[in-house]
Amino acid sequence: MRIQRHYYEHNTFKDMSAIKSTSNQALALAGVFQAVQICKSLATTGRCDEEDLEPTLQSILTLEADNVLDAYGGSVSGMRRGLRVMKNQFGGLDEARDLDLARYTLSLIQLGSNVMNDDSTVKQLRAGISEARELDFPITDPVMVNKLADLYRTRISHLSPRIMVSGDPGFLNEEKTAATIRAALLGGLRSVVLWRQCGGTRPKLVLSRAGYVRAANEWLRA
């Protein structure tokens, strides 16, 4: 995948210009919201929906795809959580908006920009993801989750801004929960890259909110 500096060794999509649309930006941005929703759920309840986690983690390992949806496994059903969360954040009533999710999302977007401008980190990420792709385990298997979590911990967590997930210390101190949160954050970063590759920019987080909500509704009706 190429965007600014190379996040992966090559483009994910054959025709990069064809994916630059509000619809694809909305789907990728929903991927960011889905990742942070997973993190908050784990931090506050110790649980998350595996149907949400699977496409979030799968996107990390998807190096080639015909379209943006394929990066998440090819089915919009796996992205419904993120699409609904994004709708609530951008188009819902004030009481439907979640300040924690907004904070995590903005931090991930900034972190993603910083990562993409760090050649050393990009090279290390690319190598680590290639190693993970060679593991013969389901994407949500603890071995795979731990591999992705370790990649985030060693290559990303020290970079600014640091993503500080708030929640119940009892859950946050559980090794399995903490690992899944880190893996989900890596999935969120992957979606940031996809969003930017589709033409997403920080100003569009404000200027294109109505368009993102309309696109989310279209995806949810698909």
VENSUL-V485989 format. One record per pair of residues at least 4 apart in sequence whose C-alpha atoms are under 7 Angstrom apart, sorted by the first residue. I is the first residue (numbers start at 1). J is the second residue. D is the distance in Angstrom with one decimal. If there is no record, write none. Layout:
BEGIN
I | J | D
I | J | D
END
This chain:
BEGIN
1 | 6 | 6.5
1 | 7 | 5.9
1 | 8 | 4.5
1 | 9 | 6.1
1 | 10 | 4.7
1 | 11 | 3.7
1 | 12 | 4.6
1 | 63 | 6.9
2 | 6 | 4.7
2 | 7 | 6.0
2 | 8 | 6.4
2 | 10 | 6.0
2 | 11 | 5.1
3 | 7 | 6.8
3 | 197 | 5.9
4 | 116 | 6.7
5 | 116 | 5.5
5 | 117 | 6.0
6 | 116 | 6.9
6 | 122 | 6.8
7 | 116 | 6.3
7 | 122 | 5.5
7 | 126 | 6.9
8 | 126 | 5.6
12 | 63 | 5.3
12 | 64 | 4.5
12 | 65 | 5.9
13 | 64 | 6.2
13 | 65 | 5.7
13 | 66 | 6.0
13 | 67 | 6.7
19 | 24 | 6.4
19 | 198 | 5.5
20 | 24 | 6.8
20 | 198 | 4.2
20 | 199 | 5.2
21 | 25 | 6.2
21 | 198 | 6.3
21 | 199 | 6.9
22 | 26 | 6.0
22 | 211 | 6.8
22 | 212 | 6.6
23 | 27 | 6.5
23 | 215 | 5.1
24 | 28 | 6.2
24 | 68 | 6.4
24 | 198 | 6.2
25 | 29 | 6.0
25 | 195 | 5.1
25 | 198 | 5.5
25 | 199 | 6.8
25 | 200 | 5.9
26 | 30 | 6.0
26 | 212 | 5.1
26 | 215 | 6.3
26 | 216 | 6.4
27 | 31 | 6.4
28 | 32 | 6.8
28 | 191 | 5.3
28 | 194 | 5.8
28 | 195 | 4.9
29 | 33 | 6.5
29 | 191 | 6.5
29 | 192 | 6.9
29 | 195 | 5.8
30 | 34 | 6.0
30 | 82 | 4.5
30 | 83 | 4.9
30 | 86 | 5.9
31 | 35 | 6.2
31 | 56 | 6.8
31 | 79 | 6.9
31 | 82 | 5.8
31 | 188 | 6.5
31 | 191 | 5.4
32 | 36 | 6.4
32 | 105 | 6.6
32 | 188 | 4.6
32 | 191 | 5.4
32 | 192 | 6.4
33 | 37 | 6.0
33 | 82 | 5.1
33 | 85 | 6.4
33 | 86 | 6.2
33 | 105 | 6.5
34 | 38 | 6.2
34 | 81 | 6.1
34 | 82 | 3.9
35 | 39 | 6.4
35 | 56 | 6.4
35 | 184 | 5.4
35 | 185 | 6.2
35 | 187 | 6.4
35 | 188 | 5.1
36 | 40 | 6.2
36 | 101 | 6.1
36 | 104 | 6.4
36 | 105 | 6.7
36 | 185 | 7.0
37 | 41 | 6.1
37 | 101 | 6.7
38 | 42 | 6.2
38 | 48 | 5.8
38 | 184 | 7.0
39 | 43 | 6.1
39 | 181 | 5.1
39 | 184 | 6.7
40 | 44 | 6.1
41 | 45 | 5.6
41 | 46 | 6.7
41 | 47 | 6.1
41 | 48 | 5.8
42 | 46 | 4.2
42 | 47 | 4.8
42 | 48 | 5.7
42 | 177 | 6.4
42 | 181 | 6.9
43 | 166 | 6.6
43 | 167 | 4.6
43 | 168 | 6.0
43 | 171 | 5.9
43 | 172 | 5.7
44 | 167 | 4.8
44 | 168 | 5.4
46 | 171 | 5.3
46 | 177 | 6.4
49 | 53 | 6.4
50 | 54 | 5.9
51 | 78 | 6.1
52 | 56 | 6.7
52 | 78 | 5.8
52 | 79 | 6.9
52 | 81 | 6.9
53 | 57 | 6.2
54 | 58 | 5.9
54 | 139 | 6.5
54 | 140 | 6.1
55 | 59 | 6.0
55 | 72 | 4.7
55 | 73 | 5.9
55 | 78 | 6.1
56 | 72 | 6.7
56 | 184 | 6.6
56 | 187 | 5.3
57 | 139 | 6.6
57 | 184 | 6.6
57 | 187 | 5.4
58 | 62 | 6.4
58 | 72 | 6.2
58 | 73 | 6.9
58 | 139 | 6.4
59 | 71 | 5.1
59 | 72 | 5.1
59 | 187 | 6.6
59 | 190 | 6.9
60 | 187 | 5.7
60 | 190 | 5.9
61 | 129 | 6.5
61 | 133 | 6.2
62 | 71 | 5.7
65 | 70 | 5.6
65 | 71 | 6.0
66 | 70 | 6.6
69 | 73 | 6.8
69 | 74 | 5.0
69 | 75 | 6.7
69 | 76 | 7.0
70 | 74 | 3.9
76 | 80 | 6.5
79 | 83 | 6.3
80 | 84 | 6.1
80 | 220 | 6.6
81 | 85 | 6.2
82 | 86 | 6.0
83 | 87 | 6.2
83 | 216 | 5.6
84 | 88 | 6.3
85 | 89 | 6.2
86 | 90 | 6.0
87 | 91 | 5.3
87 | 92 | 6.4
87 | 213 | 5.4
87 | 216 | 6.8
88 | 92 | 4.3
88 | 96 | 5.8
88 | 97 | 5.9
89 | 97 | 4.9
89 | 98 | 6.9
90 | 209 | 5.8
90 | 213 | 6.8
91 | 213 | 6.4
92 | 96 | 5.7
92 | 97 | 6.8
93 | 97 | 6.9
98 | 102 | 6.4
99 | 103 | 6.1
100 | 104 | 6.2
101 | 105 | 6.0
102 | 106 | 6.2
103 | 107 | 6.1
104 | 108 | 6.1
104 | 163 | 6.8
105 | 109 | 6.2
106 | 110 | 6.3
107 | 111 | 6.0
107 | 161 | 6.3
107 | 163 | 6.6
108 | 112 | 5.9
108 | 189 | 6.3
109 | 113 | 6.4
109 | 192 | 5.9
110 | 114 | 6.4
111 | 115 | 6.1
111 | 160 | 6.3
111 | 161 | 5.8
112 | 116 | 6.2
112 | 189 | 5.6
112 | 192 | 6.2
112 | 193 | 6.9
113 | 117 | 6.5
114 | 118 | 6.5
115 | 121 | 6.6
115 | 122 | 6.7
116 | 122 | 6.5
118 | 122 | 6.2
119 | 123 | 6.2
120 | 124 | 6.3
121 | 125 | 6.0
121 | 155 | 6.4
122 | 126 | 6.1
123 | 127 | 6.3
124 | 128 | 6.1
125 | 129 | 6.0
125 | 155 | 6.9
126 | 130 | 6.2
127 | 131 | 6.4
128 | 132 | 6.3
128 | 151 | 6.5
129 | 133 | 6.2
130 | 134 | 6.7
132 | 147 | 6.6
137 | 141 | 6.2
137 | 144 | 6.5
139 | 144 | 5.8
140 | 144 | 6.4
140 | 145 | 6.0
141 | 145 | 6.2
142 | 146 | 5.9
143 | 147 | 6.2
144 | 148 | 6.3
145 | 149 | 6.0
145 | 179 | 6.7
145 | 180 | 6.2
145 | 183 | 6.1
146 | 150 | 5.9
146 | 179 | 5.9
147 | 151 | 6.3
148 | 152 | 6.4
148 | 183 | 5.1
149 | 153 | 6.1
149 | 179 | 5.1
149 | 180 | 6.7
149 | 182 | 4.8
149 | 183 | 4.3
150 | 154 | 5.9
151 | 155 | 5.8
152 | 156 | 4.9
152 | 157 | 6.1
152 | 182 | 6.1
152 | 183 | 6.7
152 | 186 | 6.0
153 | 157 | 5.0
153 | 182 | 7.0
157 | 162 | 6.2
158 | 162 | 6.7
167 | 172 | 6.9
168 | 172 | 6.2
169 | 173 | 5.8
170 | 174 | 6.7
171 | 177 | 6.5
172 | 177 | 6.3
172 | 178 | 5.6
173 | 178 | 6.7
174 | 178 | 6.1
175 | 179 | 6.1
176 | 180 | 6.2
177 | 181 | 6.2
178 | 182 | 6.3
179 | 183 | 6.2
180 | 184 | 6.0
181 | 185 | 6.2
182 | 186 | 6.4
183 | 187 | 6.4
184 | 188 | 6.2
185 | 189 | 6.3
186 | 190 | 6.3
187 | 191 | 6.4
188 | 192 | 6.3
189 | 193 | 6.4
190 | 194 | 6.4
191 | 195 | 6.0
192 | 196 | 6.2
193 | 197 | 6.1
194 | 198 | 6.2
195 | 199 | 6.6
195 | 200 | 5.1
196 | 200 | 4.4
196 | 201 | 6.3
200 | 204 | 6.5
203 | 207 | 6.1
204 | 208 | 4.8
205 | 209 | 6.1
208 | 212 | 6.1
209 | 213 | 6.2
210 | 214 | 6.3
211 | 215 | 6.1
212 | 216 | 6.0
213 | 217 | 6.3
214 | 218 | 6.4
215 | 219 | 6.3
216 | 220 | 6.1
217 | 221 | 6.2
218 | 222 | 6.4
END
